Amino acid sequence: MIVGFASGATLGLGFAGESFLGGYPSWRRRLLRLGHVACVMLGVLQMLFAVSPAAAEPRAMLTAQLWLIGGITMPAVCALAAWRQPLRVLFPIPVVSLGAAATLTLLGVLSRR
């Protein structure tokens, strides 16, 4: 989350410039904004998982690892794709990891009822 705050502050230094990173609607600027928000929000989701009933399930270690992999790779892939657009093909890595983590979290919460 701290990386997300720091990257947001860094991006915020140039946000007022219309041509900053190619302008507001540019691919590069959108991806860097997405990566910065992903850092913060995926950190929040990891903390919520840690206090959820799913964290007490036998598969909790796998679920936590998937949240961590997604939390690291999503902002990283956003930055890589902002740098070189063809690297967007890497997005399935964080998407599959986060999808699996969310599914296992939901199953863990439902099984505790």
N, C-alpha and C positions, 0 to 999 in steps of 0.2 A: 504494500500500500504506500509505503514511503517513496518507492520508485515512481509510483503513479502521481503522487503529489509533486515530486521534484520535476518530473517530465511535464506535468501540467503547468507548473510555474515557469519552466523554460519555454514552453510553447506560448505561454501568456505574454512573454516579453515582446513577441512580435505580432500578436494577434490583431492589433489595430491597423497594421499595414495591409492595404488591399491586395498587394502582390506577394505578401509573405507566403512562402512555400507554394507559390503558384496561384495564389488567390483562394478565397474561401471554399469554392466547390472543387478544388483540385484533388486528384487522386492522392497525392502525397500528404496533403494537409488532412484530408478525411481519415486516412489510415493512421496517421500519427495521433489524431484525436481519439480514434477508436482504441488504439493501443494504450493510451494514457487512462482512459475510462476503464478499460479491461483490467489494468493493474489494480486500480482502486476497488472496483466492484467484485472482482474475483477473490480479492483478499477478504472482503466482507463475507462472501459466500463460504469461504474456507472457515472463517470464524464461526459462522452460523452452523456449519456442519459439525464443528467440534463440540458444540453445546446441544446438538440435536440428539434425539433417541437413536438415530442411525449410527452414531459414533460408538455405541455400545454393542453393535452387531459384530459377529465373527468376521465379516468381510470388511470391517471398518478400515483396516490398514490399506487394503486395495483401493477402497473408495477415497481415502485421504490422499493416496499417491496419485490417483487420477485427477483429483482437484488440483494438486500441486503441479502436475505435468501441464494441465490445461492453463493454470494460472501463470506459468512461466512461458509456455509456448505461444499463447494467444498474443500477448504484447510483442513478443519477439518476432513472430510471423508478420504481425502488422507493420513493425518497423522494417523488416526485410522486404516486404511487398511494397512499402512506401519508397524504399531505396531502389529496388529493381522489380518492376511490375510482374515479370514472369514468375517471380518467387511466390506469387499468390497460390500456386499449386500446392504449397505446404499447408494451406488452411485446414485440410482434413485432419491433420495431427491434433491441433487443439480442439477442433469441433467434435471429433470422435471421443477424445478423452473427456471433455466436459459433458458430452451427452451421456456417456457411460457413468460418469460420476453422479450426475443428476438423477439418472435412473436408479442407480444403486442406493443413493440417499433416499429417494422416494420409497423404494422397496423396503429399506431398513426402517423408515418411519412407520410405514403401513404394517410391517410385521410386529411392531412393538405394541400395537393396539389390541 
